[in-house]
Amino acid sequence: MAYLGTLAGGLAHEIRNPLSTMKVNLQLLRDDLDRDGDDARDRGRRRVDTLEKAVRRLEEIVDDFLKFARGFDLELAPTDLNELVQEVVVFVEPEAQRHRIRLRTAFAELPPVAADRKYLQQVLLNLILNARQAIEATGEDGEVFVTTHAREGAVEIHVTDTGPGIPDDVRPRIFDVYFSTKKGGTGLGLPTCRRIVEEHGGRITVESEVGKGTSFVIRLPLGRDKSDRPASD
């Protein structure tokens, strides 16, 4: 119940800002409509643009909340993680290169793992995007390393960047719902990643050093099938 209270409180807080923006601009738009002239019409159009952005922001917040709150109906199937990683890297590489970021991969020989391909791709895309944005914030070129590893009873995907790193006071909170250091972030990206990985029976961890970079590790167990998945909340 305490967790649900936190989740609901965070949703209310996130929604309040766009609603406030909409309220103010609707009042100003009413004033503009009461006036004649091109200037009033131009201001009115700008108000409408602002309102549309606020509505899109609300839609994004609510969509992310519903996805997170409902849980995930995983369809587990034997999955080649190396192939999955390669597909995601090929997809994001052009955009990364446009931002002067090089993606590097290294694959270990892995057995198939029971996974939902769609949701695992979502996790990997989110981590690579975060890594790219972290490097961009430095204004310098950088690299993102995506590697796979075989461990006893498990397989791992590592996403490591050469960005600025995560400060010690921020790192313990990065998986908290509605916590975000990114402008415009909903604060549900990493919590959703963690939930997806945990519903696979795995775990996600992070190591970071300020000035050197950050590494996320997805660890997934071997020998699972759909019947092993915990029920969604």
Stockholm file with secondary structure:
# STOCKHOLM 1.0

chainA/1-233         MAYLGTLAGGLAHEIRNPLSTMKVNLQLLRDDLDRDGDDARDRGRRRVDTLEKAVRRLEEIVDDFLKFARGFDLELAPTDLNELVQEVVVFVEPEAQRHRIRLRTAFAELPPVAADRKYLQQVLLNLILNARQAIEATGEDGEVFVTTHAREGAVEIHVTDTGPGIPDDVRPRIFDVYFSTKKGGTGLGLPTCRRIVEEHGGRITVESEVGKGTSFVIRLPLGRDKSDRPASD
#=GR chainA/1-233 SS CHHHHHHHHHHHHHHHHHHHHHHHHHHHHHHHHTSCSHHHHHHHHHHHHHHHHHHHHHHHHHHHHHHHHHCCCCCCEEECHHHHHHHHHHHHHHHHHHTTEEEEEECCCCCCEEECHHHHHHHHHHHHHHHHHHHHTTTSCEEEEEEEEEETTEEEEEEEECSCCCCTTTGGGTTSTTCCCSTTCCSCHHHHHHHHHHHTTCEEEEEEETTTEEEEEEEEESSCCGGGSCCCC
#=GC SS_cons         CHHHHHHHHHHHHHHHHHHHHHHHHHHHHHHHHTSCSHHHHHHHHHHHHHHHHHHHHHHHHHHHHHHHHHCCCCCCEEECHHHHHHHHHHHHHHHHHHTTEEEEEECCCCCCEEECHHHHHHHHHHHHHHHHHHHHTTTSCEEEEEEEEEETTEEEEEEEECSCCCCTTTGGGTTSTTCCCSTTCCSCHHHHHHHHHHHTTCEEEEEEETTTEEEEEEEEESSCCGGGSCCCC
//
